[in-house]
């Protein structure tokens, strides 16, 4: 599953360039939540006077960090599950996902998850959702645990007021889930616990549904992305992360 994931795509060059520009500016220009990855802070409308009702409250600022399953590889950006979730839950969501990336392995953006910590610091989200990745499969177990712990700690330091939620590793449609899934998931569970965050095991929403997979049998179709979004949304609600 890992070896089939491309290490770079043209769109990721744009994403990486956007990160450099946003951070060099030191004060990212606010923009509204968009269907494609962006490193600028989401635009939030000023509160009305008198105080708004709960239905009119500002949207929750959310950042998601993950791999190609989270970026919606080979699909329009708006079909990636975090974007679907942000639209349905009315979140101001920024999707910092990159194909091939993990806590240990560098992805198409030329960095591991840790490379996105400056973007988290610039955005100052209220909620950070990070998912462990199958891209780290077959890496040294101690290195996985160490890099995962270090990265989550950096995220916490970059946005100390944010709630950090870790999600377990999602495999493909094969019911024979590799043992490495437990290694990467447990590493994130321990790291999130260390910073007082919340870990959620989302199971394997793609298992048993080959029709939800693209031809490479690695990346979900738009239907598979919706299945992941529905699973994650339900899990976040059950954990009282989202209403």
Secondary structure, DSSP 8 states (H G I E B T S, - for coil): --TTS-S--HHHHHHHHHHHHHHHHSS---B---SS---S-B------SS---GGGS---EEEEEE-HHHHTTTS-GGGSHHHHHHHHHT-EEEEEE-TT--SSS--TTSS-GGGGHHHHHHH--SEEEEE--GGGTTS-HHHHHHHHHHHHHHHHHHTTTSEEEEE-----S-SS--THHHHHHHHHHHHHHHTT-EEE----TTTT-GGGB-TTSSSB-HHHHHHHHHHHHHHHHHTTS--
